[in-house]
Amino acid sequence: MPVGGYHQTPDTKKEEYKKYLEKNGVTDALTKVLVGLYEEPERPSNAIDYIKKHLSGVNEVDVLKKENDELKKKIQDLERTIGKLRLKAEEQQS
């Protein structure tokens, strides 16, 4: 069935899907997990469980890093505000 007024070839669909996976970080996440599995000194008895465990960890770590960066920025903003308020309070006492 035509999509958007033209018929997509299998190669076009494949390329669009590949771009979608790359854009959403799926390719990188899978690569990291598979490299980790390859580098394990002892192969886990269940590779699927290893992948599930570590794939969910990749996303969680990224989320926590982003949250940490946002909180650090918020702390800096609040410290600046505190500094300004202290100066203003000192000026009013004078």
C-alpha positions as CSV (number, residue, x, y, z in Angstrom):
1,M,0.0,0.0,0.0
2,P,1.4,3.4,-0.9
3,V,2.6,5.6,2.0
4,G,2.6,9.4,1.6
5,G,1.7,9.1,-2.0
6,Y,4.4,6.7,-3.1
7,H,5.2,3.0,-2.8
8,Q,8.1,2.2,-0.5
9,T,10.6,-0.4,-1.5
10,P,11.8,-2.9,1.0
11,D,15.2,-1.2,1.0
12,T,13.6,2.2,1.8
13,K,11.7,0.6,4.7
14,K,14.8,-1.0,6.0
15,E,16.8,2.3,5.9
16,E,14.0,4.2,7.6
17,Y,13.8,1.5,10.3
18,K,17.6,1.6,10.7
19,K,17.5,5.4,11.1
20,Y,14.6,5.1,13.6
21,L,16.7,2.7,15.7
22,E,19.8,4.8,15.6
23,K,17.9,8.0,16.4
24,N,16.3,6.5,19.5
25,G,19.6,5.0,20.8
26,V,18.6,1.4,20.3
27,T,21.6,0.6,18.1
28,D,24.1,2.1,20.7
29,A,22.4,0.4,23.6
30,L,22.4,-3.0,21.9
31,T,26.0,-2.6,20.9
32,K,27.1,-1.7,24.4
33,V,25.3,-4.8,25.9
34,L,26.7,-7.1,23.2
35,V,30.2,-5.8,23.7
36,G,29.8,-6.3,27.4
37,L,28.7,-9.9,26.9
38,Y,31.6,-10.5,24.6
39,E,34.1,-9.1,27.1
40,E,32.7,-11.2,30.0
41,P,35.6,-13.4,31.2
42,E,33.1,-16.2,31.9
43,R,30.1,-16.6,29.6
44,P,26.8,-16.4,31.4
45,S,24.7,-19.6,31.3
46,N,21.8,-17.6,29.9
47,A,22.7,-14.9,27.4
48,I,19.2,-13.6,27.1
49,D,18.9,-12.9,30.9
50,Y,22.3,-11.2,30.7
51,I,21.1,-9.0,27.8
52,K,17.8,-8.2,29.6
53,K,19.5,-7.3,32.8
54,H,22.2,-5.1,31.2
55,L,19.9,-3.5,28.6
56,S,17.6,-2.2,31.3
57,G,20.7,-1.0,33.1
58,V,21.9,1.1,30.2
59,N,18.7,3.0,30.0
60,E,18.5,3.5,33.8
61,V,22.1,4.8,33.9
62,D,21.4,7.3,31.2
63,V,18.3,8.5,33.0
64,L,20.1,8.9,36.2
65,K,23.0,10.8,34.6
66,K,20.6,13.2,33.0
67,E,18.8,13.7,36.3
68,N,22.1,14.2,38.0
69,D,23.1,16.9,35.5
70,E,19.8,18.7,35.9
71,L,20.0,18.6,39.7
72,K,23.6,20.0,39.6
73,K,22.4,22.9,37.4
74,K,19.5,23.5,39.8
75,I,21.9,23.6,42.7
76,Q,24.1,26.2,40.9
77,D,21.0,28.3,40.2
78,L,19.9,28.1,43.8
79,E,23.4,29.0,45.1
80,R,23.4,32.1,42.8
81,T,20.0,33.1,44.2
82,I,21.2,32.7,47.8
83,G,24.2,34.8,47.0
84,K,22.1,37.6,45.5
85,L,19.7,37.5,48.5
86,R,22.6,37.7,51.0
87,L,24.0,40.7,49.2
88,K,20.5,42.4,49.2
89,A,20.1,41.6,52.9
90,E,23.5,43.1,53.7
91,E,22.7,46.2,51.7
92,Q,19.4,46.7,53.6
93,Q,21.1,46.3,56.9
94,S,23.5,49.1,56.1
